[in-house]
């Protein structure tokens, strides 16, 4: 089962980049994706062994531009721990 719509892209932040040295990678994933689907997709797409998958739904934050207010978009984030010696080139 290969579904390219599960992984939407990497999360590029200072914290996620520093965690990559420890074999922990962060991805934006589809809202409906389960941990087992995320694990199998990462293993099939990148050819690595996944040890652990943690997921969370981000909250919308308030943002203002002048007098106009709005909210940021929400998304589901997957934090994937790889086996020792496995790496993903981003």
C-alpha positions as CSV (number, residue, x, y, z in Angstrom):
1,X,0.0,0.0,0.0
2,X,1.8,3.1,-1.3
3,X,0.0,6.4,-0.7
4,X,2.1,9.5,-1.4
5,X,-0.6,11.7,0.1
6,X,0.2,10.7,3.7
7,X,3.5,12.6,3.9
8,X,3.0,16.2,3.0
9,X,6.5,17.5,3.7
10,X,9.2,18.0,6.4
11,X,8.9,20.5,9.2
12,X,11.9,22.8,9.0
13,X,12.5,24.4,12.4
14,X,15.6,24.9,14.5
15,X,14.5,22.2,17.0
16,X,13.7,19.7,14.3
17,X,17.0,20.2,12.6
18,X,18.9,19.7,15.8
19,X,17.0,16.5,16.5
20,X,18.0,15.0,13.1
21,X,21.5,14.3,14.6
22,X,19.8,11.9,17.0
23,X,17.8,10.1,14.3
24,X,14.5,11.9,15.0
25,X,12.7,13.5,12.0
26,X,9.6,15.6,11.9
27,X,7.0,15.6,9.0
28,X,3.7,17.2,8.2
29,X,1.2,14.4,7.5
30,X,-2.4,14.1,6.4
31,X,-5.0,14.7,9.1
32,X,-6.5,11.2,8.6
33,X,-3.2,9.3,8.7
34,X,-2.6,6.8,11.5
35,X,0.7,5.9,13.1
36,X,0.9,2.6,11.3
37,X,0.3,4.2,7.9
38,X,2.9,6.8,8.6
39,X,5.4,4.2,9.7
40,X,4.9,2.0,6.6
41,X,5.0,5.0,4.3
42,X,8.3,6.3,5.7
43,X,9.9,2.8,5.6
44,X,8.7,2.3,2.0
45,X,9.6,5.8,0.7
46,X,13.0,6.3,2.3
47,X,14.1,2.7,2.8
48,X,14.8,3.0,6.5
49,X,13.7,1.2,9.7
50,X,11.3,3.2,11.9
51,X,11.4,2.5,15.7
52,X,8.7,4.9,17.0
53,X,6.1,7.4,15.6
54,X,4.6,10.1,17.7
55,X,1.8,12.3,16.3
56,X,0.2,15.6,17.4
57,X,-2.3,18.0,16.0
58,X,-1.1,21.6,16.0
59,X,-3.4,24.4,17.3
60,X,-4.4,27.5,15.4
61,X,-2.6,30.6,16.6
62,X,-4.1,34.1,16.4
63,X,-2.3,36.5,14.0
64,X,-2.9,40.1,13.2
65,X,-2.1,42.3,10.2
66,X,-3.1,45.8,11.2
67,X,-6.7,45.8,12.3
68,X,-7.5,42.4,10.7
69,X,-7.3,39.3,12.8
70,X,-7.1,35.7,11.7
71,X,-5.8,32.3,12.6
72,X,-2.9,30.2,11.3
73,X,-3.6,26.8,9.6
74,X,-3.6,23.7,11.7
75,X,-1.9,20.5,10.6
76,X,-0.9,17.0,11.9
77,X,2.7,16.5,12.8
78,X,4.6,13.2,13.0
79,X,7.8,12.8,14.9
80,X,9.6,9.7,13.6
81,X,12.5,8.0,15.4
82,X,14.7,5.9,13.2
83,X,16.9,2.9,14.0
84,X,20.5,3.3,14.8
85,X,22.5,4.1,11.6
86,X,19.5,5.1,9.5
87,X,19.3,8.5,8.0
88,X,17.1,10.5,5.6
89,X,18.5,13.0,3.2
90,X,16.3,16.1,3.2
